[in-house]
């Protein structure tokens, strides 16, 4: 097989992987729609739209929690419909969160209580934190 044929065969999968990496990178470093400090001030909770330039075609968002004691770490929820965004915050010794999402401080995991939950295949790339879906 010639070098030209091998190059052409490898071009498609390599291009796909580079495009996928770029899309995931953009989605996980996206600008913030809302950002609030927790009542204790230790955590910053942010709502991030997945692809805001798609307008109404993409109604997905995720919550990002940042521990100000270790600001390089951020915890991302799975994707959910942006229509369930409610940033009323609560915090106690164990959890910090907003309506529909609780972040367990010790276990560093999320409990998701969004009604009519629908999982997305994109969560493999977006969510970097263990989560469990709980019934409301």
N, C-alpha and C positions, 0 to 999 in steps of 0.2 A: 504494500500500500504506500502510496506516495505521501510525502510530507504535507503537500497541499490538501489531500483528502483527510488526513488525520487532523489537520488544523481546522478544517471545516466541520468535521464531526465534533470536535471539542468546543468549538465556538458557541454553539447553542446552549449547552449546559452551563458553561462558564458564564455566559452572558446572563442566563437566568439566575444563577447564584449571586452574581454581583448586583443585579436588580433587586432581588429579594433582600439582600443585606442592606442595600440603600433604603428600601421602603421601611424595613424594621428600624433602622437607625433614625430615620426621620420621625417615625411614629413614636418612638420611645424618648426622643429628645424634643418633642413638640412644645411649643409655647403654652403657657397656662391660661385657662379661661378665668378661673377663680383660685385665689390662694388665701388661706387663713391660718393664723397661728392657733394652736390648741390652747385651752384655758390655762394649762401649766406653762405654756411657752416652749415646751421641749419639742413639740412636733409641729410641722407645717403640713397642712392637708391641702392638696391642690386638685382641681378638676381639669382634666386635659382632654380636649376634643381630638379624636384620632386624625381626621383629615379635614380640617375646617375649610380648606379651599374648595372642597367638593360640594359645599352648601348642603342642601337638603338630601342629597344623594347618600351621604354618609352620616348617620345619626348615632355613631358610636363614640363613646368616651371611656376614660378610665380615671380612677382616683390614684394619685401619687402621694405617699406619706414619706416625709423626710424627717429623720431624727436629727435635731440640731446639735446633739452631742457627737454625732458621727455624720456630718453633712454630705459626705461622699456616698453614703448609702441611701438608696431610695427604694421604696416598696410599691409595686404597681398591682392594682386589682386586675381581675379579668375585665374584658370589655363589656359594656352595658349600654342600653339605649340612653342617649343624653336627655331624654324626656323624663327620666327618673332622677335627675340631678336635684338634690336638696342638700344644701351645705349647712344645715343646722347642726352644730357640733355638740358633742358630749365627750366627757372624759372622766375616768375614775382610776383607781390604782392599777387595774388590769388592762383596760381597753381605752382606746381613743378612736373616735369615728364621727361619721355623719350619718344621716338617715340612710338606711339600706346597707351600710358598710361599717363593720367594726374591725379594728386592727388590734390584735392581741400583742401587747408590748413584750411579754416574756417569750411567747412561742413564735413571735414574728410571723403571724399568719392572719388571714382575713376570714371573716364570716360575712357572707353575702346574703342579703334578705330581699333582693329585688323581686317584686311580683312578676309572675309569668317569665321566669328566668329562661333565657335561651343561651346556651353556650356557643362560642364561636371557635372555629378552627384557628383563628388568628391569635387566640389566647396563648398558644404554644410560644409565640414570639413576643407578645406584649407583656403578659403577666409574669413577673419574676418571683412571686411569693406564693407559698401554698395557700389554698383557700378551700372553704367548704360552703356549699349552698344550703341555707337553712330555710325552713318553711316559715311563713309569716303567720 
